[in-house]
Amino acid sequence: MTVQVQGTLTPEGTLVLDEKPALPPGRVSVRLEPLEPSLQNAERLPSDNKADWEAAMQAANELEDYDFDAFQRQRDYDLQHAKDHMP
């Protein structure tokens, strides 16, 4: 059974979920994916790369009607079935 829940990753590395998952208590596997671009990571980049990163973030924020989820689903499908046509 797979359940998708959104949440927030704190600077300390703790994951705070937006809702209680519909799963029984126990160990789980977690896959993290940023939901929106953040300039917080730009602070860690060398200064010569920072301007490029900020320009890329601005361009990403200006995209309208781009389905990032569809892109991710297609990429996941492609990776899962990459060798299906191989003998």
C-alpha positions as CSV (number, residue, x, y, z in Angstrom):
1,M,0.0,0.0,0.0
2,T,1.3,3.4,-1.0
3,V,0.2,6.7,0.5
4,Q,1.3,10.2,-0.6
5,V,1.4,12.9,2.0
6,Q,2.9,16.4,1.8
7,G,4.8,18.0,4.6
8,T,7.7,20.3,5.5
9,L,11.3,19.4,6.0
10,T,12.8,21.5,8.8
11,P,16.4,22.8,8.9
12,E,17.1,20.1,11.5
13,G,16.1,17.4,9.2
14,T,12.7,16.6,10.8
15,L,9.8,15.9,8.5
16,V,6.5,17.5,9.6
17,L,3.5,15.9,7.8
18,D,0.5,18.0,6.8
19,E,-1.9,15.2,7.7
20,K,-1.8,11.8,9.4
21,P,-1.1,9.0,6.9
22,A,-3.7,6.2,6.5
23,L,-1.2,3.6,7.5
24,P,-0.6,1.4,10.5
25,P,2.2,2.4,12.9
26,G,5.6,1.0,11.9
27,R,8.7,1.7,9.8
28,V,8.1,3.2,6.4
29,S,10.1,4.2,3.3
30,V,10.2,8.0,2.6
31,R,11.0,9.7,-0.7
32,L,11.4,13.4,-0.6
33,E,10.8,15.7,-3.5
34,P,10.7,19.6,-3.3
35,L,7.3,21.0,-4.1
36,E,8.5,24.5,-4.9
37,P,11.8,26.0,-5.7
38,S,13.6,27.7,-2.8
39,L,16.3,30.3,-2.8
40,Q,17.4,29.1,0.7
41,N,19.8,26.7,-1.0
42,A,21.3,29.5,-3.0
43,E,23.0,30.7,0.2
44,R,25.2,27.6,0.2
45,L,26.4,28.1,-3.4
46,P,29.7,29.7,-4.3
47,S,29.1,33.4,-5.2
48,D,29.9,32.8,-8.9
49,N,27.1,30.3,-9.2
50,K,24.6,32.2,-7.1
51,A,23.5,34.6,-9.8
52,D,22.8,31.8,-12.2
53,W,20.8,29.9,-9.6
54,E,18.7,32.9,-8.8
55,A,18.0,33.5,-12.5
56,A,17.0,29.9,-12.9
57,M,14.7,30.1,-9.8
58,Q,13.1,33.3,-11.2
59,A,12.5,31.6,-14.6
60,A,11.0,28.5,-12.8
61,N,8.6,30.7,-10.8
62,E,7.5,32.5,-14.0
63,L,6.3,29.2,-15.6
64,E,2.5,29.1,-15.8
65,D,0.4,26.0,-16.4
66,Y,3.5,23.7,-16.4
67,D,2.5,20.4,-14.9
68,F,5.6,19.4,-12.9
69,D,3.8,16.4,-11.5
70,A,3.2,15.1,-15.0
71,F,6.8,15.5,-15.8
72,Q,7.8,13.6,-12.7
73,R,5.3,10.8,-13.4
74,Q,6.6,10.5,-17.0
75,R,10.2,10.4,-15.8
76,D,9.4,7.8,-13.2
77,Y,7.6,5.7,-15.9
78,D,10.5,6.1,-18.3
79,L,13.0,5.0,-15.7
80,Q,10.9,2.0,-14.7
81,H,10.4,0.8,-18.2
82,A,13.8,1.9,-19.7
83,K,14.9,-1.7,-20.4
84,D,11.5,-3.2,-21.4
85,H,12.5,-3.1,-25.1
86,M,15.9,-4.7,-24.6
87,P,16.4,-8.4,-25.4
